[in-house]
Amino acid sequence: MTRPTPWYESAPLHGWLAHRLSVYLERPPVRIDPTVPLVEYGLDSVGALSLCGDIEDDFGLAVDPRLARELPTVTALAGYLTARGAHLDRPEGRPW
């Protein structure tokens, strides 16, 4: 029987967010629901600031750390980043 593809593997940007957040939330990506507010998982201001730094480093987009409150879910963050032109091509075999 074939397992369904996890939500975070459906699009590179979702995968990038899931794997970054898994570090800050100390939980595997499969245990992060893209529709649940990240504060419910315990994302604090330090984690939000770190995520914003990662976004700036990897996509060249400066974002305010308050973004995690204004766009509280993975789905909302991915939509915002996509609208701002964030694009991620993950080379085959490269870890997140």
Secondary structure as the mmCIF struct_conf table of DSSP 4:
data_model
#
loop_
_struct_conf.conf_type_id
_struct_conf.id
_struct_conf.beg_label_comp_id
_struct_conf.beg_label_asym_id
_struct_conf.beg_label_seq_id
_struct_conf.end_label_comp_id
_struct_conf.end_label_asym_id
_struct_conf.end_label_seq_id
HELX_LH_PP_P HELX_LH_PP_P1 THR A 2 PRO A 6
HELX_RH_3T_P HELX_RH_3T_P1 TRP A 7 GLU A 9
BEND BEND1 SER A 10 ALA A 11
HELX_RH_AL_P HELX_RH_AL_P1 PRO A 12 LEU A 25
TURN_TY1_P TURN_TY1_P1 GLU A 26 GLU A 26
BEND BEND2 ARG A 27 ARG A 27
HELX_RH_3T_P HELX_RH_3T_P2 PRO A 29 ARG A 31
TURN_TY1_P TURN_TY1_P2 PRO A 34 THR A 35
BEND BEND3 VAL A 36 VAL A 36
HELX_RH_3T_P HELX_RH_3T_P3 LEU A 38 TYR A 41
TURN_TY1_P TURN_TY1_P3 GLY A 42 GLY A 42
HELX_RH_AL_P HELX_RH_AL_P2 SER A 45 PHE A 59
TURN_TY1_P TURN_TY1_P4 PRO A 65 ARG A 66
HELX_RH_AL_P HELX_RH_AL_P3 LEU A 67 GLU A 70
BEND BEND4 LEU A 71 LEU A 71
BEND BEND5 THR A 73 THR A 73
HELX_RH_AL_P HELX_RH_AL_P4 VAL A 74 ALA A 83
TURN_TY1_P TURN_TY1_P5 ARG A 84 GLY A 85
TURN_TY1_P TURN_TY1_P6 GLU A 92 GLY A 93
#
